[in-house]
Amino acid sequence: MEDLEKAILISFDESGSVESALKLQAVGFIDNIKESPLICSICVESLCFSKLVQVQFWCLQCLHDVIRVRYSSMSLDEKGFVRKSVFSMACFERLEGVDDKNFVRVLEGPPFIKNKLAQVLVTLIYFEYPLIWSSVFVDYIPHLGKGAPVIDMFCRILNALDDELISLDYPRTQDEFAVATRVKDAMRQQCVAQIVRACYGIVSMYRNSDPDLCSSVLDSMRRYISWIDIGLIVNDVFIPLLFELILVNGLPEQLRGAAAGCVLAVVSKRMDPQAKLSLLQSLEISRVFGLVAEDSDSELASKIATLLTGYATELLECSKKLNSEDLKQTSMELLDEVLPSVFFVTQNCEIGNAFSIVQFLLGFVATMKCLSPLTEKQLLHVGQILEVICTQICYDPIYRDNLDVLDKIGREEEDRMVEFRKDFFVLLRSVGRVAPDVTQMFIRNSLANAVASSSDRNVEEVEAALSLFYAFGESISDEAMKIGNGPLGQLVMMLLSTTFACHSNRLVALVYLETVTRYMKFVQVTDQFLHLVLSAFLDKRGIHHPNINVSRRASYLFMRVVKSLKAKLVPFIENILQNLQDAVGQFTTMSCMSKEHSGSEDGSHIFEAIGILIGMEDVPPEKQSEYLSSLLTPLCQQVEVLLISAKVQNAEDPVAKIVNIQQIIMAINALSKGFSERLVTASRPAIGLMFKQTLDVLLQILVAFPKIEPLRTKVTSFIHRMVETLGASVFPYLPKVLEQLLAESEPRELVGFLVLINQLICKFNTLVRDILEEIYPAVAGRIFNILPRDPFPSGPESSTEEIRELQELQRTLYTFLHVIATHDLSSVFLSPRSRAYLEATMELLLNTACGHKDILVRKACVQIFIRLIKDWCTSSYGEELLPGFQAYIIQAFATKCCFYSVLDRSFEFRDANTLVLFGEIVLAQKVMYEKFGNEFLVHFVSKDFPAAHCPQDLAEEYCRKLQGADIKAFKSFYQSLIESLRRQQNGSLVFR
């Protein structure tokens, strides 16, 4: 026994002082003892004599595991021994034959030991009650007279029974559900009434001397109210006791709260709505209304708040389900009585579940949807609900500085509030649809009060009011937005014309700008708002805000505003450009970049907004050229100066120069987005000439900084933009551009290069044939030298950055080859310089089409083969464009891809993507028959089919279906043929 205790202590050691070898030895020793046929006796004996909690816990856990896993194989004597021993421990009794002097009582141990003992007893109940051990509860109740230790243990048993078996809060199997039903049915019939009486007696007796014990009893009782006879609780004895406990001031809050929990369980019990209404009436819940006002921060107030919310929710449900108008009226009268208290607790008390509050209020608001007009009382309730929302969504001032600088604490609080607010904003929108005028007036008053307030909460009040207005916008229809007058129009005017003293605060500034942007449809129909909107974005509230995160967000939102207003802003262009002059200049300075970036909002949106403004055809040509030149010329000059400086040896701070060049490229790129291809190439070619000159300047960057990946990436992005802006007029620049981009390129850069080529092909089709024939050999040579011949490794070694980059390059290569083939450019593969890579290309495509793990990639490769067959095999006779290609297709592609890869059991017909791939494989066979005729058919049927022992009748049917015109019938037949051959699983093929 001493050896066991030592081994258990060593195995539980967390100090690190025990050698790992010794610990492993101890674990092995106690694991061997677990397998002993005498393990139950060993555990019970140790529990009787060991005072070490580690030993007690191990023994109880061991008993629990034995009963749970081996119960069916235990002997009757062993079961009886365990049952009697565990029950005696739980009853605070000494086991037979044990010397009282040395006996250790488990109930004197710490709570986790008693909880584990309760779990063991409940496991026995699971298997034995009521069929084998029918008297467990009846036998235990008399022991409650022994006092607090046994009463406490009984509560733990009831709690464990609920947690382990009865409660529906945890997922249960069908077997567990059946056992729970059996146990509950037996308890209802046999002992529930006795347990309730015992609980009543304990609470009555110990309420003053041991309130903690009474709290435990009531908490346990609460769990059972949902499924026992409600009459055992709702009577002239128990309910008065519960309310007496709740209302007596001198009792501890924990006990009063536990009593409130029991009343809530009564209120929440599922029952017939008419009976429920009678029950709710009988409770006279109004007597607890005053408790929440006494100390709204107390634990009791929180419990009462939850009770009142639950009571109101049940009344609302009754009103929905009752058919009698009189009863509906009664339920609504009771609801009207409790609502002020619900609103009060929601605003002033800590409530455990805000979601349940919101769900109740959503349900309550839903009852008003069909009512028009709302009564005065209902309008009052709407106002109170809006007060609740406004209170709940307010930030705590304690986090104001954290949120303003957005440190770690600030980020966590902002994330928490974003999630917390979601349900309340759903409620706000629901209220806004039911009572839009009341909601708008409330928001108006909230804004006015927040502006006038000089309290410490001014920042939070303003932010909450603005957030309400922003969220309310989602419930307003486009038509209502476009009316442009009325209360909502006045509210927008107030928003735009109000100056907030706390506008320097990050949260206030952000939500203000977001709200202005959301209501931009008003501005579209009301020109009087235009100057106010521009002021909001161009002054210190927006782009010139001292907080760079606000400034950059303002740039993005301003770009959206410009997109929506466009031509309306033409008269303001001069003023806008003048106001943005300093912001435009700051963008390309190092000081701007030294600050923290704000995600994708890097500040370049200000140039995109300017581009949209000056890129409109509504702008006179001369002015347009003037505006664009005033922006592009200084930017290009900056680049030229930086490039000259870069050539000087030991130039200062090369990193700063690179960053500045990056910023300039981003600015020009964003600026160009506002100019359409038609405008710069057809209607106003002078604009196109400016962008060509800019392209000339930026291409010098690739020469000056050939190995700086960020710059190469930015230049590539600009070329993408110029392809869309300049159209075919970009062609003269492409050979030099592509040569420079391909030189010194790493796998990641090659991906970007291929994406650029794909864009050119998709936009210009066969017009890029000469360019493609020129660059394809270099591209193919570089890629095939980089990509490994063998498949990529799987498992942990495949997660390296290098492997991921190569996999991305390979995926992009497949897309590149697919784009070439499907845009009438497959002749590029046959050019004299490209033929050297044809064999490697075909091998890659075939292997991928047969076995790549990505089904969509396999489909793309099959589509490439189909296109090559159509392009290179123009007829069944005559000279081949590529000698030997037809034979390769018949002997390799048809056999390996169209037959063997489909026969493989990994080809899963139940997968949707695989079925799409199968459709392409079927189409490939039709195309091969159309191009090659019987030469394909004879080889496929006479050589490939026999390898799979295909019956002759199925082979003949295959020929008929292939030669027929119905491709769907052929596809269906070929699938059934493959599945039939799989079932045979014979021949020389290896089936998986």
BAZASE-754597 format. One line per 3 residues: number of its first residue (from 1); for each residue x, y, z of C-alpha. Coordinates in steps of 0.02 Angstrom, whole numbers, plus 50000, padded with zeros to 5 digits. Each point is the difference from the previous one (the first is absolute). Layout:
N
NUM> X/Y/Z  ...
***
This chain:
992
1> 50000/50000/50000  50143/50118/50039  50076/49963/49829
4> 49834/50046/49917  49990/50165/50096  50179/50044/49952
7> 49968/49957/49817  49841/50106/49997  50090/50149/50079
10> 50142/49987/49874  49879/49987/49853  49907/50156/50059
13> 50159/50101/50027  50003/50163/49902  50149/50081/50086
16> 50127/49931/49876  50108/49930/50140  49960/49819/49953
19> 50104/49920/49863  49900/49957/49845  50058/49819/50003
22> 49940/49979/50179  49834/50084/49956  49975/49882/49853
25> 50039/49853/50113  49871/50061/50128  49868/50023/49866
28> 50033/49826/49934  49987/49929/50177  49830/50077/50038
31> 49937/49957/49826  50040/49818/50036  49905/50009/50164
34> 49849/50067/49905  49992/49835/49906  50000/49899/50161
37> 49839/49899/50035  50009/50069/50178  50007/50182/49946
40> 49832/50045/50080  50054/49931/50169  50168/50088/49986
43> 49916/50167/49963  49871/49985/50140  50135/49951/50126
46> 50109/50148/49948  49852/50118/50016  49969/49938/50177
49> 50177/50030/50061  50092/50125/49889  49990/50185/50040
52> 50093/50049/49842  49881/50088/49880  50099/49940/49849
55> 49973/49821/50055  49816/50030/50038  49972/50080/49830
58> 50092/49860/49907  49900/49866/50091  49833/50085/49965
61> 50046/50028/49817  50051/49819/49988  49834/49941/50074
64> 49908/50114/49879  50095/49927/49851  49973/49821/50058
67> 49812/50023/50021  49982/50096/49837  50103/49881/49892
70> 49992/49830/50085  49831/50001/50087  49926/49859/49895
73> 50148/49885/50038  50004/50034/50188  49938/49861/50115
76> 49844/50025/50108  50106/49998/50157  50119/50132/49930
79> 49854/50111/49949  49921/49982/50171  50165/50039/50087
82> 50027/50158/49898  49819/50054/50021  50004/49978/50189
85> 50171/50080/50021  49964/50154/49894  49829/50026/50079
88> 50076/49988/50176  50132/50130/49957  49867/50117/49930
91> 49895/49977/50159  50147/50043/50114  50001/49824/50071
94> 50143/49886/50048  50021/49845/49893  49976/49831/50083
97> 50159/49923/50069  50095/50164/49999  50076/50065/50161
100> 49917/50165/50043  50163/50066/50069  50090/49999/49832
103> 49848/50024/49887  50009/50146/49878  49835/50081/49951
106> 49995/50054/49818  49868/50132/50038  50129/50092/50103
109> 50106/50022/49845  50007/50150/49880  49855/50038/49880
112> 50077/49917/49848  50015/49835/50094  49816/50008/50052
115> 49951/50042/49822  50095/49848/49936  49914/49889/50130
118> 49832/50068/49941  50049/49959/49820  50040/49820/50050
121> 49832/49981/50088  49908/50073/49850  50088/49875/49886
124> 49928/49861/50108  49828/50082/49988  50020/50003/49810
127> 50017/49811/49994  49895/49944/50149  49856/50120/50034
130> 49859/49951/50019  50011/49819/49942  50143/49942/50111
133> 50023/50136/50131  49826/50071/50017  50020/50073/50175
136> 50154/50109/49976  49909/50167/50024  49876/49936/50129
139> 50144/49925/50100  50102/50160/49990  49868/50123/50059
142> 49999/49940/50184  50188/50035/50008  49969/50185/49966
145> 49964/50016/50185  50186/49980/50033  50024/50181/49953
148> 50095/50109/49880  50131/49876/49932  49868/49876/49939
151> 49882/50137/49939  50144/50077/49902  50041/49829/49927
154> 49819/49972/49951  50002/50165/49905  50157/49945/49909
157> 49917/49835/49954  49846/50089/49932  50111/50120/49902
160> 50107/49859/49930  49844/49903/49951  49939/50153/49905
163> 50168/50035/49917  50043/49820/49956  49829/49936/49948
166> 49846/50111/50004  50042/50177/49941  49963/50037/49819
169> 50136/50133/49997  50123/49864/49948  49990/49889/49846
172> 49933/49826/50040  49997/49836/49905  49837/49908/49973
175> 50050/49873/50134  50040/50139/50125  49836/50084/49962
178> 49907/49836/50031  50090/49975/50167  49961/50179/50051
181> 49816/49972/49963  50001/49839/50101  50083/50084/50149
184> 49884/50152/49997  49844/49893/49986  50054/49894/50148
187> 50046/50152/50105  49833/50084/49964  49907/49844/50056
190> 50108/49957/50149  50096/50141/50084  49985/50174/49923
193> 49866/50052/50124  50111/49942/50145  50150/50093/49929
196> 49900/50162/49982  49934/49983/50178  50176/49968/50063
199> 50064/50155/49908  49860/50105/50074  50040/49937/50175
202> 50187/50031/49980  49976/50179/49937  49874/50037/50137
205> 50117/49931/50134  50168/50069/49941  49951/50166/49918
208> 50072/50101/50143  50137/49885/50065  50074/49939/49834
211> 49939/50106/49854  50137/49933/49884  49934/49824/50023
214> 49824/50060/49963  50062/50086/49843  50076/49835/49942
217> 49836/49909/50033  49898/50128/49902  50125/50000/49856
220> 49983/49811/49989  49811/50011/50014  49995/50127/49859
223> 50073/49874/49878  49856/49878/50029  49851/50117/49993
226> 49991/49989/49810  49949/49815/50002  49917/49965/50168
229> 49817/50029/50045  49983/50189/50011  49874/49978/50141
232> 50142/49944/50114  50071/50177/49990  49851/50110/49956
235> 49899/49980/50158  49958/50093/50158  50160/49943/50084
238> 50149/50007/49882  49961/50156/49897  49973/50109/50156
241> 50166/49936/50068  50091/50047/49839  49928/50175/49996
244> 50033/50023/50184  50182/49957/49971  50008/50120/49853
247> 49920/50146/50091  50082/49989/50173  50138/50130/50007
250> 50106/49919/50134  50039/49839/49904  50158/49980/49895
253> 49983/50046/49817  50056/49827/49945  49852/49918/50087
256> 49877/50130/49936  50069/49979/49825  49984/49810/50011
259> 49817/50021/50047  49976/50116/49852  50078/49866/49889
262> 49869/49875/50059  49860/50123/49961  50075/50026/49827
265> 50000/49812/49973  49815/49998/50048  49965/50144/49881
268> 50094/49916/49858  49919/49828/50018  49921/49940/49838
271> 49813/49979/50014  49833/50040/49920  49989/50189/49967
274> 49837/50022/50095  50067/49906/50151  50163/50098/49984
277> 49907/50165/50004  49907/49947/50158  50165/49950/50078
280> 50082/50166/49956  49852/50096/50070  50007/49902/50162
283> 50183/50041/50031  49965/50186/50027  50173/50038/49934
286> 49975/50187/50021  50056/49986/50181  50182/49981/49944
289> 49999/50150/49882  50069/50116/50132  50152/49891/50037
292> 50093/50048/49840  50001/50184/50046  50080/49972/50171
295> 50173/49955/49937  50008/49975/49813  50181/49939/50006
298> 49968/49859/50123  49996/49815/49960  49819/49993/50060
301> 49949/50137/49879  50077/49901/49858  49901/49845/50051
304> 49838/50100/50015  50035/50080/49831  50014/49828/49921
307> 49840/49945/50089  49901/50150/49938  50063/49977/49822
310> 49952/49817/50004  49829/50043/50071  49970/50130/49863
313> 50057/49877/49866  49876/49868/50059  49858/50127/50003
316> 50041/50049/49821  49999/49817/49947  49832/49975/50084
319> 49926/50147/49907  50056/49923/49836  49929/49827/50035
322> 49836/50041/50086  49842/50001/49894  49888/50094/50120
325> 50007/50189/49977  49962/50024/50185  50147/49890/50050
328> 50112/50089/49874  49947/50164/50078  50041/49934/50173
331> 50173/49944/49946  50035/50169/49919  49942/50092/50155
334> 50120/49897/50106  50136/50035/49871  49966/50188/50006
337> 50017/49988/50189  50173/49920/49994  50073/50092/49849
340> 50059/50156/50094  50099/49889/50117  50071/49901/49854
343> 50055/50161/49917  50076/50061/50163  50099/49842/50034
346> 50060/49992/49820  50072/50174/50015  50064/49994/50178
349> 50037/49820/50051  50128/49870/49950  49903/49870/49903
352> 50073/49829/49969  49933/49977/49824  49977/50156/49894
355> 49947/49890/49854  49844/49941/50092  49954/50182/50037
358> 50017/50045/49817  49898/49849/49946  49860/50049/50118
361> 50001/50180/49939  50004/49942/49818  49847/49893/50034
364> 49914/50144/50087  50035/50119/49856  49935/49869/49878
367> 49829/50009/50083  49988/50182/49943  50039/49970/49817
370> 49819/49980/49948  49938/50143/50109  49975/50171/49922
373> 49999/50124/50075  50088/49952/50162  49915/50046/50163
376> 50077/50126/50118  50053/49860/50117  50082/49904/49857
379> 50092/50156/49943  50062/50020/50179  50063/49821/49998
382> 50089/50032/49834  50088/50149/50078  50051/49895/50150
385> 50069/49863/49886  50103/50131/49907  50066/50061/50168
388> 50051/49821/50041  50092/49983/49835  50090/50165/50020
391> 50054/49956/50177  50060/49826/49954  50105/50051/49849
394> 50096/50135/50094  50186/49969/50023  50067/50007/50177
397> 50097/50164/50024  50135/49903/50090  50061/49937/49830
400> 49994/50171/49913  50188/50025/49986  50031/49818/49952
403> 49872/50011/49862  50067/50166/49937  50180/49939/49979
406> 49936/49824/49963  50123/49904/50106  49977/49815/50043
409> 49868/50036/50133  49911/50120/49883  49996/49872/49858
412> 49929/49866/50115  49865/50117/50066  49954/50059/49825
415> 49987/49821/49937  49893/49953/50150  49883/50146/49976
418> 49983/49969/49813  49938/49826/50039  49894/50055/50148
421> 49913/50136/49901  49943/49890/49857  49841/49939/50085
424> 49955/50173/50062  50018/50072/49825  49884/49863/49935
427> 49876/50058/50133  50025/50183/49949  49961/49962/49818
430> 49845/49905/50052  49941/50149/50104  50043/50116/49856
433> 49884/49905/49883  49857/50001/50126  50017/50181/50056
436> 50118/50094/49882  49947/50174/50056  50024/49961/50184
439> 50169/49921/49963  50058/50151/49898  49943/50120/50136
442> 50090/49897/50132  50162/50003/49899  49980/50187/49972
445> 49977/50031/50187  50144/49883/50043  50116/50097/49885
448> 49940/50167/50067  50018/49944/50181  50171/49926/49969
451> 50062/50160/49918  49931/50106/50141  50068/49886/50135
454> 50160/50050/50087  50011/49843/50103  50144/49879/50002
457> 49896/49882/49893  49982/50124/49857  50113/49900/49883
460> 49909/49837/50031  49828/50082/49987  50042/50080/49833
463> 50074/49839/49933  49846/49901/50054  49879/50127/49922
466> 50096/49998/49836  50007/49810/50003  49811/49996/50022
469> 49978/50112/49849  50121/49895/49898  49915/49835/50045
472> 49827/50076/49972  50050/50032/49819  49990/49813/49961
475> 49812/50001/50034  49965/50146/49882  49948/49961/49822
478> 50084/50081/49850  49839/50090/49961  49993/50078/50174
481> 50183/50050/49980  49963/50089/49836  49855/50105/50064
484> 50124/50125/50068  49884/50090/50120  49898/49965/50156
487> 50069/49949/50171  50135/49889/49927  50062/50139/49886
490> 50007/50117/50149  50097/49870/50096  50127/49984/49859
493> 50014/50190/49994  50030/50001/50188  50134/49866/49981
496> 50092/50096/49865  49989/50169/50083  50040/49950/50179
499> 50175/50022/50071  50043/49881/50140  50125/50057/50131
502> 50063/49821/50009  50028/49980/49812  50185/49972/50031
505> 49955/49833/50081  50035/49856/49880  49837/49906/50030
508> 49892/50155/49983  50088/50057/49841  49987/49828/49919
511> 49816/49971/50036  49960/50178/49946  50080/49974/49829
514> 49921/49828/49980  49829/50074/50039  50021/50143/49877
517> 50048/49873/49866  49851/49888/50040  49876/50143/49971
520> 50081/50057/49837  49840/49963/49901  49925/50155/50083
523> 50140/50104/49929  49971/49927/49827  49827/50079/49996
526> 50033/50155/50106  50137/50112/49932  49995/50112/50154
529> 50091/49864/50097  50150/49993/49880  50108/50134/50080
532> 49966/49927/50172  50054/49826/49946  50159/50066/49920
535> 50042/50100/50156  49976/49845/50108  50127/49902/49898
538> 50123/50138/49958  50021/50084/50169  50067/49933/50166
541> 49851/49886/50019  50058/49894/49854  50156/49993/49890
544> 50090/50130/50106  49959/49913/50165  50155/49987/50112
547> 49976/49812/50023  50074/49914/49847  49879/49854/50012
550> 49854/50121/49991  50083/50097/49859  50026/49844/49895
553> 49825/49936/50032  49936/50172/49950  50098/49985/49836
556> 49916/49835/49962  49826/50062/50045  50028/50160/49901
559> 50041/49893/49849  49832/49911/50022  49911/50167/50016
562> 50081/50063/49840  49947/49841/49910  49820/50025/50052
565> 49991/50186/49963  50117/50013/49849  49935/50136/49881
568> 49920/50098/50143  50176/50037/50063  50070/50071/49838
571> 49969/50181/50055  50098/49965/50160  50154/49919/49921
574> 50112/50153/50017  49954/50020/50183  50022/49814/50035
577> 50172/49993/49920  50056/50154/50093  49943/49925/50167
580> 50086/49835/49963  50164/50075/49942  50091/49975/50166
583> 49928/49824/50025  50058/49951/49826  50174/50064/50036
586> 50010/49911/50168  49956/49832/49925  50169/49978/49916
589> 50103/50055/50150  50090/49883/50116  49919/50079/50154
592> 49831/49939/49938  50063/49823/49980  50083/49996/50170
595> 49833/49992/50084  49896/49845/50023  49906/49940/49849
598> 49814/49969/50012  49980/49836/49909  49961/50022/49815
601> 49961/50184/50028  50173/50066/49957  49944/50176/49954
604> 50009/49976/49812  49810/50012/49987  50018/50189/50001
607> 50083/49985/49828  49864/49883/49940  49870/50128/50054
610> 50093/50137/49905  50015/49887/49849  49813/49968/49998
613> 49968/50187/50016  50114/50059/49860  49977/49845/49891
616> 49818/50038/49960  49955/50056/49823  49899/50140/50082
619> 50166/50086/50036  50055/50111/49854  50150/49925/49905
622> 50117/50146/50035  49960/49997/50185  50016/49812/50006
625> 50173/50007/49924  50048/50139/50118  49941/49906/50154
628> 50083/49837/49950  50163/50084/49952  50006/50093/50165
631> 49995/49831/50087  50103/49886/49887  50141/50121/49960
634> 50061/50028/50180  49979/49815/50039  50104/49949/49849
637> 50130/50132/50041  50014/49929/50176  50031/49828/49927
640> 50134/50066/49882  50089/50090/50141  49994/49844/50109
643> 50066/49893/49857  50145/50119/49968  50037/50001/50186
646> 49997/49810/50004  50142/49993/49873  50115/50095/50118
649> 50109/49884/50101  49972/50001/50189  49838/50097/49979
652> 49915/50035/50165  49855/49894/50061  49961/49891/49847
655> 49852/49925/50094  49916/50170/50010  50021/50024/49812
658> 49924/49831/49963  49853/50035/50114  49972/50170/49920
661> 50004/49925/49825  49874/49867/50056  49885/50137/50063
664> 50013/50096/49836  49959/49846/49896  49850/49964/50111
667> 49942/50180/49981  50013/49999/49809  49919/49828/49993
670> 49853/50058/50105  49986/50162/49899  49987/49905/49836
673> 49847/49901/50059  49890/50150/49963  50041/50001/49814
676> 49912/49885/49878  50086/49920/49851  49880/50085/49880
679> 50040/50171/50069  50191/49985/49996  50012/49912/49832
682> 49856/50068/49898  49917/50159/50061  50151/50082/50087
685> 50164/49920/49943  50100/50139/50083  49954/49920/50167
688> 50062/49833/49936  50164/50080/49949  50027/50061/50179
691> 49977/49824/50068  50120/49931/49868  50131/50127/50053
694> 49970/49949/50180  50021/49818/49952  50168/50044/49918
697> 50059/50076/50163  49940/49859/50112  50078/49866/49891
700> 50170/50075/50041  49971/49937/50177  50023/49820/49940
703> 50170/50047/49930  50056/50098/50153  49935/49873/50128
706> 49998/49831/49908  49998/49895/50159  49885/50098/50117
709> 49845/49890/50005  49878/50127/50076  50041/50124/49860
712> 49986/49868/49864  49831/49950/50073  49939/50180/50001
715> 50058/50030/49821  49914/49838/49945  49840/50060/50082
718> 50014/50165/49905  50024/49908/49836  49840/49902/50037
721> 49915/50167/50021  50073/50071/49839  49942/49847/49901
724> 49822/50044/50051  50024/50188/49977  50105/50012/49841
727> 49934/49845/49914  50094/49944/49843  50106/50158/50003
730> 50101/49920/50139  50070/49871/49877  50161/50094/49955
733> 50051/49997/50182  49967/49816/50031  50156/49914/49930
736> 50117/50106/50107  49885/49991/50151  49980/49812/49994
739> 50186/49973/49973  50043/50104/50153  49868/49918/50108
742> 50054/49825/49950  50182/50034/50039  50054/49962/50179
745> 49825/49940/50045  49973/49883/50146  49855/49873/50007
748> 49885/50123/50087  50037/50134/49869  49976/49874/49860
751> 49823/49975/50063  49967/50186/49980  50082/49997/49829
754> 49887/49858/49940  49846/50090/50067  50051/50152/49895
757> 50019/49892/49844  49831/49921/50034  49922/50173/50009
760> 50079/50047/49832  49937/49841/49917  49824/50017/50070
763> 49989/50182/49946  50083/49994/49829  49984/49816/49948
766> 50099/49961/49842  50071/50176/49989  50134/49947/50125
769> 50055/49848/49898  50166/50077/49946  50040/50060/50175
772> 49954/49832/50073  50105/49903/49873  50146/50110/50048
775> 49989/49979/50189  49926/49825/50019  50166/49905/49981
778> 50082/50105/50136  49849/49981/50114  49989/49812/49974
781> 50187/49978/50022  50001/50097/50162  49848/49911/50073
784> 50052/49823/49953  50170/50032/50077  49919/50058/50162
787> 49859/49874/50020  50051/49827/50062  49970/49851/49888
790> 49935/49894/50144  49833/50034/50089  50003/50120/50145
793> 50023/49917/50170  49850/49978/50113  49996/50017/50188
796> 50092/50126/50111  50144/50024/49878  49878/50069/49870
799> 49957/50151/50107  50162/50096/49973  49993/50171/49919
802> 50106/49939/49854  49884/49853/49963  49846/50111/50011
805> 50076/50123/49876  50041/49859/49878  49825/49929/50015
808> 49926/50172/49965  50114/50017/49848  49944/49830/49935
811> 49815/50044/50022  50027/50164/49907  50094/49906/49862
814> 49848/49888/49972  49891/50156/49984  50127/50076/49880
817> 50001/49847/49888  49810/49990/50007  49982/50184/49950
820> 50119/49976/49853  49908/49846/49938  49825/50073/50016
823> 50040/50166/49914  50053/49928/49831  50184/50014/50042
826> 50050/49817/50009  50110/50026/49847  50121/50088/50119
829> 50047/49828/50070  50051/49947/49823  50113/50146/49959
832> 50180/49945/49964  50071/50071/50162  49857/49931/50106
835> 50007/49819/49939  50145/49963/50115  49879/50012/50147
838> 49855/49908/49919  50044/49828/50069  50016/50067/50178
841> 49836/50095/49981  49906/49847/49936  50071/49891/50139
844> 49949/50126/50133  49825/50019/49929  49973/49812/49984
847> 50061/49958/50175  49895/50140/50072  49844/49949/49902
850> 50018/49822/50065  50037/50024/50184  50010/50177/50070
853> 49916/50015/50170  49906/50156/49944  49857/49941/49890
856> 49975/50172/49922  50183/50003/49945  49976/49829/49920
859> 49847/50065/49910  50098/50148/49931  50135/49885/49933
862> 49873/49888/49913  49924/50155/49922  50173/50050/49937
865> 50019/49829/49915  49828/50016/49921  50047/50169/49928
868> 50169/49938/49936  49916/49852/49915  49878/50119/49914
871> 50139/50121/49949  50137/49881/49948  49900/49858/49925
874> 49900/50090/49867  49943/49845/49908  50012/49813/49999
877> 50117/50001/49852  50146/50100/49934  50158/50066/50080
880> 49998/50028/50189  50044/50171/50070  50102/49907/50132
883> 50059/49830/49940  49966/49864/50128  49874/50104/50099
886> 49852/49894/49945  50086/49840/50053  50048/50080/50166
889> 49821/50050/50034  49931/49828/49957  50132/49898/50090
892> 50038/50111/50150  49862/50126/50034  49853/49889/49955
895> 50069/49849/50090  50068/50080/50159  49881/50146/50026
898> 49837/49946/49919  50005/49819/50059  50123/49952/50137
901> 49983/50160/50104  49811/49980/49999  50011/49817/50048
904> 50099/50046/50154  49888/49993/50153  50062/50170/50056
907> 49896/50070/49856  49844/50034/50105  49841/50014/49897
910> 49903/50067/50150  50105/50158/50002  49926/50145/49898
913> 50169/50064/49936  50052/49824/49950  49840/49983/49898
916> 50045/50160/49908  50174/49929/49963  49918/49839/49941
919> 49894/50101/49880  50158/50075/49923  50078/49826/49984
922> 49844/49940/49911  50006/50151/49884  50183/49964/49963
925> 49952/49825/49938  49868/50074/49884  50127/50124/49931
928> 50130/49863/49974  49874/49895/49905  49950/50149/49893
931> 50183/50037/49959  50078/49826/49994  49851/49890/49956
934> 50023/49811/50012  50185/50016/50036  49958/50064/50174
937> 49852/49884/50022  50093/49841/49951  50147/50037/50115
940> 49890/50049/50148  49883/49849/49986  50121/49867/49942
943> 50149/50042/50110  49944/50100/50152  49834/49913/50037
946> 50071/49823/50001  50127/50054/50131  49854/50027/50117
949> 49913/49839/49941  49857/50100/49928  49862/49884/49932
952> 49979/50003/49812  49818/50053/50007  50046/50154/50104
955> 50141/50044/49879  49878/49990/49854  49874/50106/50094
958> 50138/50128/50034  50032/50014/49813  49817/50028/49963
961> 49979/50132/50136  50160/50091/49947  49943/50006/49818
964> 49828/50063/50050  49950/50182/50012  49938/49998/50181
967> 50150/50048/50108  49898/49988/50161  49955/49820/49961
970> 50183/49964/49961  50056/50080/50164  49873/49899/50100
973> 50051/49839/49914  50187/50031/50023  49975/50030/50187
976> 49903/49837/50017  50135/49911/49899  50138/50064/50116
979> 49901/49953/50156  49967/49826/49928  50186/49974/49965
982> 50043/50059/50175  49882/49872/50076  50087/49860/49905
985> 50171/50049/50073  50094/49879/49890  50125/50002/49857
988> 50171/50079/50008  49941/50169/50066  50027/50044/50182
991> 49839/50066/50073  50005/50106/50158
***
